[in-house]
């Protein structure tokens, strides 16, 4: 596979009723990281936001009492070390 990280599973392990009820989770790359380490953030079904490097190493798992639903949308600030995540219930969480 070379220098690329595969973000797509070869097959789904989720039962059909779970895949219909969930929002799709989208990975978002940090465009201009201040420390030049390429990374992306993505929400997970356990109500956390995970941060990974380009080679797949997990750097952090962000969470807290304020997240009461799955953070389906997560985004890095373009040039700062901040992450914002939103849930389907309309809640926005920010980590700096």
N, C-alpha and C positions, 0 to 999 in steps of 0.2 A: 504494500500500500504506500510505500515511500514516506514522504514528509507530510502527508495529509491525515487529518483525523476524520474518521467516518462518524457522522452524526445520525445516520439513519440505520435503524435495526434491520437485520436481514428478514426477520419475521416478527409479528406481533405476539406478545405473550398475554395480552389483556383480554378478558372475556368481552364479547360483543356489547353487552349492556353497559360496561364501564367505558368503552371507547365512544359511545354515543353521548354519554352524560358529561364528558370532560371537555374543557377548552383545550385547544392545541397549545402546547408550550413551545415558544420560539426562542432560540439562542440569539443573543445580541453581542456582537464583538465591540470592544472598546476601540474606537477609531484612532485616537492619538494618546496612548498611555504615557504618562509622564516619565515612567521608568523604562520605557521601550519593551516591556514584557507583554506580548500579545496575549489577551485573555478574553473570555466571553462569560456572560451570566445567563442563567436559565432557571426558571422556577421549577419546583418539583411537587409531586403529589402529596408530600408530607408537610406542606406549608413552609418551605424554606426556599431561599434563592441560593443556588450553587454557583461558585466562581471557579472556572477551569482555565488552565493555560492552553496554548495552541497544541501542545503535545498530549493533552488529556489529563494532566496532573491537577487534582482538586486543590485549590488554594484556600477556599473558605466556604462555609455554609452559614448564610445569614438568616436569622430568624428573630423571633421575639413574641411577646404577648399580644402585640398589636395585629399580628397576622392571624385572622380567624377564618380565612379561606385560601384556596390554592392561588399563589401569585402567578397568574397566567402570562402576564406581561412584565418583563424586567428590562431595564435599560441602564447602561453606564452613562455618566456625564462624559461628553466628548474628550475632555482633557484633564479632569480632576478624578480623584479616587472616590467617587460617589456612585451609589447605585440606587435607583428608584424602582419600585415594583408595585403593580396594581392588581387588584383582584376583581372578579366579576361582581362582587358586592359593592364596588365603587370605592374601596379603601385604597389609599396610596401610602406606601411606607418608604422611608428614605434612610439610607445608611451612609455615614461619612467616616 
